[in-house]
Amino acid sequence: MVEADKQGQGNEWFIPEESREYLGQVFGDLRDPVDIEVFTRDGDNAPYNEATVNFCRDLGRLSEKVRVSFHACDSERAGELDVDRSPTVVLNPGRVRIRYLGAPLGEEARTFIETITLLSAGQSRLSETSRKLLAELAGERHVRVLVSPTCPYCPGQVLNAFRAAIERPDLVTAECIETAENMDLAEKYEAASLPRTVINETFFQKGLYPEERFVVELVALRSADELLREDTHANAPESASGTDEKVDVVIVGGGPAGLTAAIYLERSGLKSVVLEKGVVGGQVALTPEVENYPGFKRVGGIQLMELIADQARGYGLVKEGDPVAEIKVGKDIEVFTERTHYVARAVILATGATSRRLGVPGEDELFGRGVSVCASCDGWAYKGKDVVMVGGGSSALTEALHLHNMGVRVTLVHRREDFRAEKHLQKSVEREGIPVLLNTVVEEFVGDDKGLSAVRLRNVTDGTQSELAVHGAFVAIGWRPETALAQQIGVKTDQWGYINVDRGMRTNIPRVYACGDVIGGVQQIVTAVGEGATAALSVFEDISNPYWKRDEEP
C-alpha cells in the first residue's frame, strides 16, 4: 500500500482553493469514516491515473474522516477486490459494493462527493417507495452505468445506482464506467448515447431515469412501461399520484425560465414547486460554453445552471426526475405526476424545446447507436474518430468546436451556402481548420446492428451524391417546442407550434402562463430569464387582482 501523503510531492493542491473551501464545509458534517482505495497501473490511462490520485489525495487532506489509500493493479489487494482496470476507485469495500472504473472527475466529481456523504451518514436517502421496492429484492443485481465527464444527465443515473447499492449492500453492486478510459466496455455495451445502464448483462436503460422508475426496473428487470400496461389502473394519473399537495404555483420545467420564475414567486410570498422531468438546466446544461451571458465572459452551461438552480433551491422546492402526466383546469389548477397530485392557483409552462430531427432514413433506427443530438453528452465516445455535425447555426458550430477540441475529427455539413451562426464562431471554425461541406444535405444514415458506418450526402446545387464514412453523426438543426401539456388543456399556439402569450406571459387560459423556449422568439438564456421573471410577477399581480374577473365587470 502507498500512503496518501507520498503520492504528491510538496504541498501543492490539485483541487482549486474555492472548491477546497466548499468541500471543507461539506466534510465538516461527515459522521462515520469513509474509505477510498485507489488502484492504478503504469502506462494505462496515465493522465487519468495522475488526476485520480491527486484528486483523492486532496480529499484525504481535507478531512481525517476521508481515509485514502493507494495500490497497484497487480497488488494482492487488487486481487482481493477483483480490480484489473486503471484507474479504479473503490468506496468502503467490505461494507458496500461501489466503484468507479475511470477517473471520478468532470460531472462525476459531484456524484463522488455526494456518495461520500451518503456512505458517511449510512443512508441511501431514497424515497420511501423506492426503499420498500428494494426491500422485496430477492436476487443479486450488478449495475454498470457508462458515462462521460461532460454528460449532464449521467450523474443522476449513477446516483440512482449507488443509492440502491447503499440501500441493499447485500445484493446490489454498482459501477460507474468512464467510457473514454474504457473504450472496450463502451463498444461492448454500445454506449454511443449516454448514460447507458446495464443490469445483470441482460437488461438495458438509456438516459436518466426518475429514481422510482429506475428502482422498479432494477427489481423487476422489466421496463416500467411494460409493467404499467399490465396494470390498467396505473394508467390513471389519479391512481399513480401517491399524495396531495397544495401550492400557489406549479412550474413545469427546470430550465433558466422556470427556475427564475421560482425565485421571483417565492420572493413575492407565493409557494411554488418546480417539476423537471429530467435534470435542471434545460438545453443550457448541454451547452459546452456560454459566452454571451452578462457577468460571465465564458462559463460552462452546466456551471451556469447549477448557480441558478442553487439559488432557486434556496427559495423553494425543485424536484428533478418528476415528469408531469396531466394538467386539469377547473376551480383549481390540478397537476398530476407519478408521485404527487398538486392543487395550485396557477401554473407556469416552461417546458422548453427539444432538438429537431432530419427525418431521413436510418435516423430513428441508428439513434443512440451513432446518431445523436448532444455533443456534450456523447462526444467522448468518438475521440480520435470521424463524425459529422449537421447544421449551420450557432449551436452546430459551438458543438463542432467542442468536438474538435476533444480530439474528434469533425466535418460540418450545412444545407445552405452560408452559415447562420455568429461571426466569431465562423471565424473559429475557419481558424481551427474544421472541414465544411456547404450546400449539402444528409439523405440517409447508413449502418447495421453494430451502429452507424456512413452518411449519404447530396449537393443541392448540382445534385451529385456521395457517401462519407463516419463513426458518429450529431444533428443540430433547430428546436421543436414541447407543447403536449399545453395542447392538452387548450392553450393556443402559433403556426410553428410555439405557445402564444401576451407581454405578461399570459396564455389564452386564465391562470396558465408560459415562458422560455416554448414561446419561441430569440430563445436566448437572458430572454428566458426575463420571461420567467415576467411570468412570476404576472402571477402575483393576477392572484391579487384577477384580470379575468375585471374583464367580466361592465
N, C-alpha and C positions, 0 to 999 in steps of 0.2 A: 504494500500500500504506500502511496505517496501522499504525504501530509499536504494540506491545503496551502500552508504558508510557503512551501517550497516550489509551488507551481509558478508564482510570479516573482520576478526579481524586483527588489526595491519596494517602494510604497505607491507606485503608480496604480491608478484605478482604471478599470475598463468601463464601469458604469459611470455616466456623467454625474456631476455633482447634484444637479437638480433632481435627477432620478434617485440618487442615494438618499437625499433628504426625505423624499416621499416614501421610499422603501423602509427607511428607518422608522417612520411613523407606523407603517403597516406592521412591521415586525415587532414593534413595541407591544402589540396586543397578542402576540403568539402565546399559546398556553403550554402545549407539550412540544418537546423537541421533534424536529423533522430531519431525517437522514437523507442525504443526497449522495449517491455514488455515481461517479463519472468514469466511463470507460473509453479509452482511445487506443488507436494503433498507428504507429508511424507510417506515413505515406498514404493513408486513406483519408480523404476529405480534410487535408491538412489545415486549411484556413478555418474550417468549421470546428475542427478539434481545438485549435487555439482559442477561438472565440468562446466555445463552450466552457473550456477550462477557466478562462479569465472571468467569465460571467458568473459561474458557480462559485469560484474562489471569492469574488467580491461579496456575494450573498452571505457566505460564511463569515466574512469580516464584519458584516453589518449586524449580525445577531449571533449570540452564543447558542441560541436555540435552533439555528440552522447549521447542522453538522455535515460538513462536506469532506468526502474522501475521493482519492483518485486512484485508478487501477489501469493496468494494461489489458487489452483484449485477450491476451494469451495467458493471463494470470489464473491462479487457482480460483480466485473469487469470481472471475468471469465465467469459469466453468460451472461453479455452483449456481449462478443465476442464469446460465444458458445465454450469455451475451457473446455475439460474434460480429457485431457491426460497430463501426466507429464514425462519429461519436454515439454513444448510448448513455442516457441518463436514467437511473433507476431511483424511484422515490419510495422511501420507507419499506425496503424489501423485508419480507417476513411477516409484514402486517397487512400490506395491500399489494396488488399486482398492477402497478402503473409504471410506464416507462416512455421515454422519448427515443426514437431512432432518428438521430439528426439533432442539430443544434436547436435548443428551445429559444430561438431569437425571432426577430420580426414580430408579427402579430401574435405568435405563440408565446412570447415572453409574458403577456398578460395572463394567459392561461396558466403558465408555470407558476407565477406568483400567487394567483388565486388558489391553485391546487395546494400550494404550501400552507396557505391559511386554513383551508378545509381540513387537511391532514392534521394540523396542529390542534384544531378545535375538535377533531374526531367526529365531524358531522359532514354529511353529504349535501345538506341544505336543498334536497329535493322536495317537491311538493308532497303533501300527504297522499295524494292519489298515486304518485309515482312510487312512493315507498311501499304502499300496500300492494301494488302490482309486483314489485321486486321481491316482496316477502313470499310470493307464491312461486317464484322461480325455482325450478327443480333441477335443471341441468346446467352444466358449465357453459359460459359464453366467452368467446375470445373476440374482442372488438379491436379492429385496426382502422384508424381514421387517417387517411392520406391528405396532406395539407401542403401549402406553400407559404413562405414568410409574408407575402403581401396579400393573402386572401382574407377579406374582412369577415367572411362567413365561417371560416374554419375554426377559429377559437371557440365559438358557441357549440359546435358539434363535438369538439374534443372535450369540452367541459361536460357535455351530456354523458360521454363515455366514462370519464374519470369519476364523476359523481356516482354513477352506477357501480363502479368498481369500489368506491369507498363505502357505499351502502351495503353491498354484498361482496366483501373481500374473499369470501369462501368460494364464490362461483364465477365472478366476473374478472377477467383480465382485460386491461385497456392499454393500447399503444397509440401514440401519435407518431406518424411516419412522415418525415420531411422528404418530399418527392425528389427535389434536386440532388439530394445526397444519397438517395436510394432509388435510382432510376430503374433498376431491375424490378423492384416491387411496384413502381408506378406503371411499368409496362405490363407486369403480370396481372394487375387489377384494373387495367385500362383506365387509369386515373388521369384522363385528359381534362376533365371538368371537376373542380374541387369545391368543397370537400367530398371525398369518396370514402364511404364507410363499408367495411367488410366484417360480417359477423359469422363466425364459425366457418369461414371459407365458402359459405353457400348462400348467404343472404346479403343483399347489397342495398345501400341507400346512396342517393346522390343529392348533395346540397345540405343545407342546415335544416334540421327538423325541430319543431317545438318539443320541449322536454318530454311531455307526457306521450306524444306520438312516438318519440324515439324509444321510450321505455316499453310501450305497448308492443312495438315491433321487435325489440330486443327479447322480450319474454316469449312472444308467440312465434317468432321467426316467420312472420307473415305480414303483408302490408296492412296498414290500418284501414285503407280504402276497402280492401277485401273483407276485413273483419266487419266494417260498418255495413257493407252490403248484406251481410248475413243477419244483421240486426236491424230490422226495419224501423224500430223505434228510435234508433240512434240518428236517423236522418233528420229528425225534427230538431231545430235549434233549441227549442224549449227544454227538450229532454237531455240535450248534450250539455246544456249550461247547468253547472252544479250549484251556483249561489246567485243571489240577487244583490246588487249593489247600487246605491243611489249616488249620483254625482251631478254637478251642474252641467258639465260639458264633456262629451266623449270626442276625442280627436283620433281620427283613423289615419294612421301613417306617422312614422317617426323620422322623417327627413327634416331638413332645415326649417321648412314652413311649419310642420306640425309641432316640432319642439319649441320653436319661437312662440307659437300660439299658446302653448302650455305655460311658458314663462309669464307672458302678459296676462293670461287668465288668472293665474294664482296671485299675481301682484294686484289684480283687481278684486281679489277676495272671492273668486269663484273656484270651486273644487273641480279639478279636471283629471282625466286619465288619458294617456297616450297608448293606443293599441297598435303595435307594429307586428306584422306577420312574420318578418324575418329578424334582422338586427337593425338597430337605429343607424341612421346615416343616409339612407336612400342612395341615389346614384352618386352622390358626392363621395361616399365611402369607397366607391370603385375607381375614383379618380386618383391617379398616382400623385400628381402635384397640382395645387391650386395657386395661381399666380395673380389673380385679379380680385381677391377678397380684401377689402380695406383693412389695414392694420398688419397685414402679412405680405411681405414681398414674395415669399414662397412658403407653402405649408402643405403637408400631405393631406389628402382628402379625409382619410381616416382620422388623423390627428385633429383636424378642424372639427369634425363631427363629434369626436369624443369630448372636446371642450364644450361644445354647445349642449351635448347630452348630459354632461356632468352638471351643468348649470340648471338644466331643466329638471333633473332628478332632485336637485336641492329644493325645488319648489313643489313638485307634485309627483304623481305616480307614472312611471314609464314602464310598460310591460312589453317585452320582446317575445317573439315566438308565439303570439296570441292573435291569430287571424280572425277577422270579423266574418261571420257566416251570414248574418241577416240584419237589416235595419227596418224598423217599423215606425211610421209616423202617425201618431194619434194625439190624444190629450198630452201624453209624454212622448219623448223620443226613446224607443227601446232598441238596444244594440245587443246582439247575441254573439257570443264566441263559444268555443268548445268548453270553456271553463266557467264563464260567468254571464249573467243576464244583467245588463246595465240599464237603469232607468235614469234618463237625463232630461234637461231642459232644452238642450241644443246639441247639435253635432257638427263638427268641422271635418270635411273630407279633404285630407292632404295625402291622397293615395298615390300621387306621383305618376310616373310613366315608365314603361319598360321598352327595351330595345326592339326596334323593328327587325323583321326577318326579310330576307331576299325573296323567299317563296319559290326557290328553284329546286329542281330535282336533287335529291340526296341531302338536302339541308336538314330536314327533320330526322332522317334515318341516321345521320352521322353527327347530330348534335350531342355534344358531350364526349364524342369519340374523334375529335379533331376539329369540329366546328364549335366556335364559342363566341360569346358577346362580351367577355370580360378578360382583358389582357392582364389586369392586376391579379385576378384570381388564378388564371390558368397559364400565364406566360412562362412561369418557371419550368413547366413541363417541356418546353421547346428550346431550352438553352442549347445553342450550337446547332439548331435545326432550322429548316426553311419554312416560313409561313407567309401568308398574305394578309394584309389589313385592307378590308373593303370599306371605302368611304372617303369623303373629301372635306368633311367639316373639322372643327377644332378638336372634337373628341377623337376622331380617327387619327389625326396627326399626332395628338398627345400620346395616344396609346402606342402608335408606331414608334415614336421616340423612346417610350418606356421599354418596349420590347427590344429595340436596338441596343439600349444601354444595359439590358440584361444579358446581352450576348446572343440574342435571337436574330437570325438572318431574315429580315422582314422586307417584303415588297408591297408598296401601296398600289391599290387598284381603285381607280375613280372613273365614273361613267362620263364625266364632263371634261372639257378642255382645260378648265381652271379649277383650283381648289377654292372652297368657300371658307376655309379656316383663317384664323387671324394671321396677319402678315409675319409676325415674329416666329410663328410655328412653321410657316412655309420656308422661311429662311433657315430655321434649324434643321429641317428635313434636307434641304439642299446642302447645308454645311456638313451634315453627317454622312452625306453620300448614300442616302436610302434610295434604292431603285423605285421608280414610279412608272406605272402604266396608266396613262390618261386615255380618255375616250374609249374605255374598256369596261365591259360588264362580265360578271360571272354567269355563265349559262348553266353550270352543273357542278356539284361536288361529287367527286369520284372516290370510291373506297369499297371496303368489304368488312367482314366481321372484325378485322384487326384495326380498322379505323380509316381515316382519310388518307388518300395517297396522292391526289391531284385535284386541280380545279380546271374546268374547261372555260376558256375565255373567248369573247368575241369583241372585235374592234368595231365600234358603232359607226365609224366614218367610212370604212371600206368593206366591212362585213367579213373580214378574214377571221378565221378561228384558230385557236391554239390551245395547247394543254401544258400546264405548268405543274411539275412535280413538287408537292409540298407535304409537310407533316401536319400542318395546322392552318386554320383559317379563322380570322376574327372579323366579325361584322359590326360596323359602327355607322349606320345609315339613318339615324334619327330615332324618334321615340313614338310610342303609342300610349295614349292616356289610359290609366286604369280607372275605368268608369262603370264597372259592373255593378257596384253597390249603388252608385248614383242613379243608374238606369232602373235599378230595382224599385226605387221609390219615386220615379217620375221626374228626376232632375233633368232640365233641358241642357242639351249640348249643341255645339256649333257643327258646321259641315265637316270638320276634321275630327270630331269626336270629343273635343275639349269642353269642359263644363262652362256654361255661361254664368257670369257673375256681374254684379254692379261694382261701383267703386268701393263699396264696403265689404266686398267678397260675399254678398248675399246671393243665393240662388233663387229660382222661381218659387221654391217651397219655404215658407216661413220656418225659422229656427234651424235651417240647414244651410251651411256655409261651405265654401271651398277655397283652397289656396294652394300655391306651389305649381309644380309642373303640370298637374292635372287640369289647370285652367288655361294652359298654353302661354302665349306671349313670348317674351325673350328668354325665359327659362334659364335664369342665372341664379346663383346662390343668394346674391344680395337681394334680388327681387323676391325670391321665395321667402326670405326672412321678413322683408317688408310686408308681403302679403299675409304671412302668418300673424304678424303684429296687428295688421288692419282687421283681419277676421276676428281676432280676440277682442279688440276694442269695440267692434260692431256687436258682438255677442253681449258684452257688458251693457252697451247702450240699449240694445233691444230688450234684454231681460228687464232692465229698469223701466223702459218705456216702449212697449211693443209696437213696432211700426204697423203691423198688420191690423192691430186694433184701432190705431189712429186713422188708417185708411177707411175703416168702416164708419167713422163718425161723419155726420153730414157737414 
